[in-house]
Amino acid sequence: MRQSPRIKPGAAARVLLVDDNRDGLLVRKAILEEQGFVITTALNGEEALEIFSKGKFDLMVTDFKMPKLNGIELIRRVRPLDPALAIVLISGFVEALGLDEKSTGADAVVNKGAHEAPNLLRAVTRLLARQAPKKPPVSQRAVKPAKAKAKSV
């Protein structure tokens, strides 16, 4: 779990979106931009690493199946650079390959298909909410002791 907020209040989250399929990349970019996120795209894992090394991101969404450097390999290369980065892996092979958070290193795994867009938005929203600054519970806040009223005699 993150120790300090990465997103300043009122600022749009910065998302690195990685997919070798241009059409899928553009559709996901449009969906996320519609929600107010600032999107940077990469067409492969190597390009993503180069972009990642030059910028700050709150979240990365990566496809699994890409040439040369697949999504899991990309996650393994990015994690040491920013262990707190929220990562979503998307794939059309989630069930067939048994992809999950534990086996991939991602914080969320989303299956491509009819429900991909709402599932992606749900995962992104949930992961970014982890980063938002939260007020401590009332029981943990500093409470000023009440002043005692002086008794009149």
C-alpha positions as CSV (number, residue, x, y, z in Angstrom):
1,M,0.0,0.0,0.0
2,R,1.2,3.5,-0.8
3,Q,2.7,5.6,2.0
4,S,2.2,9.0,0.5
5,P,-0.2,10.5,-2.1
6,R,1.2,10.6,-5.6
7,I,-1.7,12.7,-7.0
8,K,-2.1,16.3,-5.9
9,P,-5.7,17.2,-5.0
10,G,-7.4,18.5,-8.1
11,A,-4.7,17.2,-10.5
12,A,-5.5,14.7,-13.2
13,A,-3.9,11.3,-12.9
14,R,-1.1,10.6,-15.4
15,V,-1.5,7.2,-17.1
16,L,1.0,5.4,-19.3
17,L,-1.0,3.2,-21.8
18,V,0.9,0.5,-23.6
19,D,-0.4,-1.7,-26.5
20,D,1.0,-2.8,-29.8
21,N,-2.5,-2.7,-31.3
22,R,-3.1,0.9,-32.5
23,D,-6.8,0.5,-32.6
24,G,-7.0,-0.9,-29.0
25,L,-4.6,1.8,-27.9
26,L,-6.8,4.6,-29.3
27,V,-10.0,3.2,-27.9
28,R,-8.6,2.8,-24.4
29,K,-7.0,6.2,-24.6
30,A,-10.3,7.8,-25.6
31,I,-12.1,6.0,-22.7
32,L,-9.6,7.1,-20.1
33,E,-9.3,10.7,-21.4
34,E,-13.1,11.0,-21.2
35,Q,-12.7,10.4,-17.5
36,G,-10.2,13.2,-17.2
37,F,-7.0,11.2,-17.1
38,V,-3.8,12.5,-18.8
39,I,-2.7,9.8,-21.2
40,T,0.7,9.0,-22.7
41,T,0.9,6.1,-25.1
42,A,3.5,3.6,-26.1
43,L,3.2,1.1,-28.9
44,N,5.5,-1.5,-27.3
45,G,7.2,-2.4,-24.1
46,E,10.6,-0.9,-25.1
47,E,9.0,2.4,-26.0
48,A,7.1,2.3,-22.7
49,L,10.4,1.9,-20.7
50,E,11.9,4.8,-22.5
51,I,8.9,7.0,-21.9
52,F,8.7,5.8,-18.3
53,S,12.3,6.7,-17.6
54,K,11.7,10.3,-18.7
55,G,8.4,11.0,-16.9
56,K,6.3,10.5,-13.8
57,F,3.1,8.4,-13.9
58,D,0.5,7.5,-11.4
59,L,-0.6,4.4,-13.2
60,M,0.3,2.1,-16.1
61,V,-2.1,0.1,-18.2
62,T,-0.3,-2.5,-20.4
63,D,-1.4,-5.2,-22.8
64,F,0.0,-8.7,-22.1
65,K,0.8,-10.0,-25.6
66,M,3.3,-7.7,-27.3
67,P,6.4,-8.6,-29.4
68,K,9.8,-8.6,-27.8
69,L,8.8,-7.4,-24.4
70,N,5.4,-8.6,-23.2
71,G,3.3,-7.0,-20.4
72,I,4.6,-9.2,-17.6
73,E,8.2,-8.5,-18.7
74,L,7.5,-4.8,-18.8
75,I,6.0,-5.0,-15.3
76,R,9.1,-6.8,-14.0
77,R,11.3,-4.0,-15.5
78,V,9.2,-1.1,-14.2
79,R,8.6,-2.4,-10.6
80,P,12.2,-1.8,-9.4
81,L,12.1,1.7,-10.9
82,D,8.8,2.7,-9.1
83,P,7.5,0.0,-6.7
84,A,4.5,2.1,-5.8
85,L,3.3,2.5,-9.4
86,A,-0.3,1.2,-9.9
87,I,-0.3,-1.3,-12.8
88,V,-3.2,-2.8,-14.8
89,L,-2.5,-5.7,-17.1
90,I,-5.1,-6.3,-19.9
91,S,-5.3,-9.5,-22.0
92,G,-7.6,-11.6,-24.0
93,F,-5.9,-14.7,-22.5
94,V,-6.6,-14.0,-18.8
95,E,-8.6,-17.2,-18.2
96,A,-6.8,-19.4,-20.7
97,L,-3.4,-18.6,-19.2
98,G,-4.5,-18.2,-15.6
99,L,-3.3,-14.6,-15.4
100,D,-3.9,-12.9,-12.1
101,E,-2.3,-10.3,-9.9
102,K,0.0,-12.8,-8.2
103,S,1.3,-14.4,-11.4
104,T,1.8,-11.2,-13.3
105,G,2.9,-8.6,-10.7
106,A,0.1,-6.3,-11.8
107,D,-2.3,-4.7,-9.2
108,A,-5.3,-5.6,-11.4
109,V,-5.8,-7.9,-14.4
110,V,-8.6,-7.1,-16.8
111,N,-9.9,-9.4,-19.5
112,K,-10.5,-8.0,-23.0
113,G,-13.9,-8.4,-24.4
114,A,-17.5,-7.1,-24.0
115,H,-16.9,-5.9,-20.4
116,E,-13.4,-4.6,-20.8
117,A,-14.2,-0.9,-20.7
118,P,-16.2,-0.8,-17.5
119,N,-13.8,-3.3,-15.8
120,L,-10.8,-1.2,-16.9
121,L,-12.4,2.0,-15.5
122,R,-13.3,0.2,-12.3
123,A,-9.7,-1.1,-11.8
124,V,-8.2,2.3,-12.6
125,T,-10.5,4.2,-10.3
126,R,-9.9,1.7,-7.5
127,L,-6.1,1.8,-7.8
128,L,-6.0,5.6,-8.0
129,A,-8.3,5.9,-5.0
130,R,-5.6,4.0,-3.0
131,Q,-3.3,6.9,-3.7
132,A,-5.6,9.8,-2.8
133,P,-4.9,11.5,0.5
134,K,-7.4,10.4,3.2
135,K,-8.3,12.0,6.4
136,P,-7.5,9.9,9.4
137,P,-10.4,8.4,11.3
138,V,-11.8,10.7,14.1
139,S,-10.3,8.4,16.7
140,Q,-6.8,9.1,15.4
141,R,-7.2,12.9,15.0
142,A,-5.7,15.1,17.6
143,V,-8.5,16.2,19.8
144,K,-8.2,19.4,21.8
145,P,-9.3,19.0,25.4
146,A,-12.4,21.0,26.3
147,K,-11.8,23.9,28.6
148,A,-13.2,23.4,32.0
149,K,-15.8,26.0,32.9
150,A,-15.1,27.9,36.1
151,K,-17.6,27.5,38.8
152,S,-19.1,30.7,40.1
153,V,-19.5,30.8,43.9
